[in-house]
């Protein structure tokens, strides 16, 4: 369901950087994301997260697209926002790529707006899961500038599905 290819761009293969511009997944809703998280064997990164700096809700989900290198394992999709309602639900606002350890990764976020809802110029940040697996913390990142749409420095908090310390079944990180 969430593994469809949906990028239309003049670039053909994304080896070490995601596409320069964002795109929108048609008919993407929080309900469909929750349904996927309820029935799939998800990993620790997958779920619905709150970006604590802005209060935006996003879904992080695994995806596979032949145009992407295997280093890109997940995408970040906008769900709800009271801050930026002009960016539609279903907009891919970033990606996760492989980190050094199982609970680390690199997060690529589109931080600039081209026109309307089109986001561009993704930037790379180091991230790790908190020990309780219900938070994503960022480290060693640049400071926010005025034109930045997203500031990950304060991290993400997992909203759905919540995970308890001994609930590790079907939650181990798997790279496709």
N, C-alpha and C positions, 0 to 999 in steps of 0.2 A: 504494500500500500504506500509506504513512504519511501520506497526505493526507486521511484521513477526518475527518469532523466527529464530535466525541465529547463536546462540552460540554453538560451539562444544567444550566441555571441560569436563574433568573428574569430575568436581564439578557439583552438581545437583541443588542446591538451594542457592540463594544469598540473605540472610536475612538482614545483616547489612553492608556488603561490596560488591562492584561489583566484577566481575570475576578478577582473578589475571592477566590474559593476555587479550589483546585487540583482536578484530576480525575485519574482513572486510565484509561490506555489498556489495554483488555483484551487478554490474550495477547501482550503486548509482551515480547520477550526480547532478550538481547544478540546471540544468533545471528541473529535476524531483522533487527536493526539492522545487523550486519556484512554480511549479505546485501545489504541496500539500498545500503550504502556501496560494496560491490564492483561492483554493476551500474549504479548511477545516475551521472550526470554531476554530481558534488557540488562544492560551493564550498569555500572555505578554512575556513569556520566549521564545516562539517559533519564529524562523526566521533564517536569515543568519546574522552572526556576524563576525566582524573583531577582531582578537586577537591583540590588539594594540602593544604589546611588539614585536611580530614576523611578523605581517602583514599577518598571515594565516587567511583564510576564513573557517568558520565552520557553519554547520547547527545544530540548537538545535531543537529537535522535541520530542513530546510525544511518548511514546511507551508502549506497554503492552506485557509482556512475563511471562508465568506462572512460570518460574524458578526464577523470581525476586520478592522480597518482594514489597508490595505496596508503600514503602517509596521511591523507585526509580521511578521517574515520567517522566524523559526526558533522551535522550542520546545526546551526542555531536559527530558529524560526520565531519571528515575532508573533505573539498572541494578543496581548492587551496592553494598552498604555493610556494613561490619562494625560501624559506629557506630550507625546507625539502621535496624536490620533490621525494625522495626515499620512503616516506611513502605514499602508494596509496590513491587516492580519495576513499571515502567510509569507511575508517578506523574509527572505533569508538574510539575516544580518551578520552572519559569521559562520566560521567552521572551526573544528578541532582537528589538530594534527598530532601525530605521535610524539610522545614525550620520552624522556630518558627512562623513567620508572613507570610501573603500572598505574599509579595514582597521580601521575603528572601528565601534562600535555601542553601544547601551544594553542592558544585561542587567537583566531584571526577575526577581528571585528571591523565592519565597515564603519568608519568614523566620520565620514563627510557626506554631504548631500549634493548631488549633481543638479537635479531639478525635480521638483515635485517629490515623488516617492523613490526616485532612483538614488541608491547609495553607491558610493565608490571608494576606491583606495583603501583596501583592508590593511590593518596594522596588526602585527604579531605581538602577543603577550605570553609570558610564562604563567602557568597556572597549576594548582594542585588541589586535590580533594582534601577536605578536612578529615581528621581521623574518624568522625562519626558518619562520614559519607553524605552529609546533608548540607555541605557548603563547598564553594569553589573560591579559593583565595588566589590573588594575583601577587606576584613579587617582581621586583626589579623593573618596574614599568615606568615609562615617561610620565611626566605630569600632564594634566589635561589642559588643552588650549580652548579658547572660546568657540572655535568652529567645530569642535568635536561633538558628535551626536551621542556617543556612548563613552562612559568613563568607567572602566571595569575595576578601578583600584580598590573600591570597597567590597567587591566580590558579589557572588550569587548565593542565594539560599534556596534549598530544594523545597518545593511546595507539594509535589506529587510525583510518584508515590513516596511517602516518607519511608525511611529505612531505619530499622533499629540495629544496634551494634551486632547482634547475633543473627541478623537476617541477611546472610551473604549468598544464599542459594540463588542461582540465576542472575547474580549481580557482579560476577567477575568480569573484568575488562577483557573484551575479545576484539581483536583487530581482524577485519575481513580482508 
